[in-house]
Amino acid sequence: MLGLGDRPMCLCVQPDSMSMRIICLILVLFATSCATEKPTATAVPRPAPRRVETPPEACDILVSAINRGDWAALKPWTKPGTSSNETVQAWEDAAKAGNPVKVGRFLNGQTVGKASKKPYKLYSYSLENKDGTVNPHWLQIKVREEDGEAEIVDFWNFGW
């Protein structure tokens, strides 16, 4: 199939120089984009592993009293104006109704109020129902530590 001046009528058979340049340009761009080295990610230094806060002995004593249902032993820690009064009463009422709670595993400890003159630590534990059903709350214990001594300031149910 020859057309005017013995040139092919179909560009697919023999492309003209402009089409050939465009095709070559596309191939060159494709080849260079595949051949370029990807920038290597700079190594970001990992933070040093954080030491897990371990609760003081006072927390262990409190947890033990809760798990035993020893409400009288908890009374010295229930101070006026704190959440602990209501929390102990709720646990005592739940135990009387046949739904006692127990403190599960230690979850975490964090320092709160680092910028203040007297920061405190907040220790969190899971709460479980003694009948095996799921309890959506945590026990949180607020502790002030000074000169190696730990004082429980307050404790409460945390959750939804």
C-alpha positions in Angstrom: 0.0 0.0 0.0 1.8 3.0 -1.2 0.4 6.4 -1.1 1.6 9.7 -2.4 5.3 9.7 -3.3 5.8 6.0 -2.4 5.4 6.6 1.3 3.4 4.2 3.4 0.0 5.4 4.5 0.1 3.6 7.8 2.4 5.1 10.5 2.5 1.7 12.2 4.6 0.2 9.4 7.2 2.9 9.1 6.9 5.8 11.6 8.2 9.2 10.6 11.1 10.8 12.4 8.9 12.8 14.8 7.0 9.7 16.0 10.3 7.9 16.3 11.7 10.7 18.5 8.7 10.6 20.8 8.9 6.8 21.2 12.6 7.0 21.9 12.1 9.8 24.4 9.5 7.7 26.3 11.8 4.7 26.3 14.7 6.7 27.6 12.6 8.2 30.3 11.2 4.8 31.3 14.7 3.2 31.3 16.3 6.0 33.4 13.5 6.0 35.9 13.9 2.3 36.4 17.7 2.5 36.5 18.1 5.3 39.0 19.2 4.3 42.4 16.6 4.8 45.1 17.9 7.1 47.9 18.9 5.0 50.8 17.1 5.7 54.0 19.3 7.3 56.6 19.5 5.2 59.7 17.4 6.7 62.4 18.8 6.0 65.8 16.4 3.9 67.9 15.6 5.2 71.4 17.1 3.3 74.2 14.7 0.8 75.7 12.8 2.3 78.6 13.1 0.6 81.9 9.8 -0.8 83.0 8.6 0.9 86.1 8.1 -1.6 88.9 5.6 -0.7 91.5 6.7 -0.1 95.1 5.9 -2.6 97.9 3.1 -0.4 99.1 1.2 -1.2 95.8 1.7 -4.9 96.4 0.2 -4.6 99.8 -2.8 -2.7 98.5 -3.3 -5.2 95.6 -3.1 -8.1 98.1 -5.8 -6.5 100.3 -8.1 -5.9 97.3 -7.7 -9.5 96.2 -8.4 -10.8 99.7 -11.5 -8.5 100.0 -10.0 -7.1 103.2 -11.9 -3.8 103.2 -10.7 -2.9 106.7 -7.1 -3.1 105.6 -7.9 -0.7 102.7 -9.5 2.0 105.1 -6.1 3.6 106.1 -5.5 4.4 102.4 -9.0 5.9 101.8 -8.5 9.6 102.6 -11.3 12.2 102.6 -11.7 13.9 99.3 -10.1 11.1 97.3 -11.5 8.6 94.8 -10.4 5.7 96.9 -13.4 6.1 99.3 -16.0 5.6 96.5 -13.9 2.9 94.8 -13.5 0.7 97.9 -17.2 1.1 98.6 -18.1 0.0 95.1 -15.8 -3.1 95.3 -17.3 -4.0 98.7 -20.9 -3.6 97.4 -19.9 -5.7 94.3 -18.5 -8.4 96.6 -21.6 -8.5 98.7 -23.7 -8.8 95.5 -21.6 -11.8 94.5 -19.5 -10.0 91.9 -16.1 -9.5 93.5 -13.2 -8.1 91.5 -9.6 -9.1 91.7 -6.5 -7.2 90.6 -4.8 -8.8 87.6 -1.4 -8.2 86.1 0.7 -5.0 86.3 0.3 -3.0 83.1 2.5 0.1 83.3 3.9 2.8 85.4 4.4 6.5 84.4 5.6 9.7 86.0 3.0 12.4 86.0 3.7 16.1 86.6 7.5 15.9 85.9 7.6 19.7 85.7 6.0 20.2 89.1 7.9 20.3 92.4 6.3 17.1 93.6 5.7 14.7 90.6 4.0 11.4 91.3 3.9 8.0 89.7 0.7 6.4 88.4 0.7 2.6 88.4 -1.9 0.7 86.3 -3.2 -2.9 86.8 -5.8 -4.8 85.0 -9.0 -5.6 86.9 -10.7 -8.9 86.5 -14.0 -10.3 87.8 -13.4 -13.3 90.1 -16.1 -15.3 88.1 -13.9 -15.1 85.0 -15.9 -12.5 83.1 -14.2 -9.5 81.5 -13.9 -6.3 83.6 -13.3 -3.2 81.4 -11.7 -1.2 84.2 -8.1 -0.8 85.4 -6.9 -0.1 88.9 -4.8 3.0 89.0 -2.6 3.8 92.0 -1.2 7.3 92.5 2.0 7.2 94.5 4.3 10.0 95.6 7.9 8.8 96.2 10.3 10.9 98.3 13.6 9.8 99.8 13.1 6.2 98.9 9.7 6.1 100.6 6.5 5.5 98.7 3.2 7.0 99.9 -0.1 6.0 98.2 -1.9 9.2 97.6 -5.1 7.8 95.9 -6.4 4.8 93.9 -9.4 4.3 91.7 -11.1 2.4 88.9 -10.1 3.7 85.6 -12.2 2.8 82.5 -15.2 3.3 80.6 
